Amino acid sequence: MWLLIDDIRTFGVDMIARNAEAGRIALCNITWDGVIMDHDLGCKETGYDVLKWALEHRCLPERVQLCTMNPVGRVGMANLLRSAGYSGQISDFILDKP
């Protein structure tokens, strides 16, 4: 099962969280195969904030795909994932935890 955390996009996923709070609730209450994350969520909190929270609470799935068009946000999120042990190519927007 896949979760999308994005305020605008719609992909073929099992669930969509349109803001940071909905993303946190979904991440901590359901076991996911992967999550697709945007940086800019249309509110004060960003995808980076959700990602940091999920890592701190150990509720991030092993597969994370970044779908943000914000280049600075994408690099920040990728660096946060790498520091948590995820690997992959930022150009592919997909990072996996071994």
PyMOL commands that set and color helices and strands:
alter all, ss='L'
color gray80, all
select helices_A, chain A and resi 20-29+47-56+71-83+90-92
alter helices_A, ss='H'
color red, helices_A
select strands_A, chain A and resi 2-5+15-17+34-37+63-66+94-96
alter strands_A, ss='S'
color yellow, strands_A
deselect
rebuild
show_as cartoon
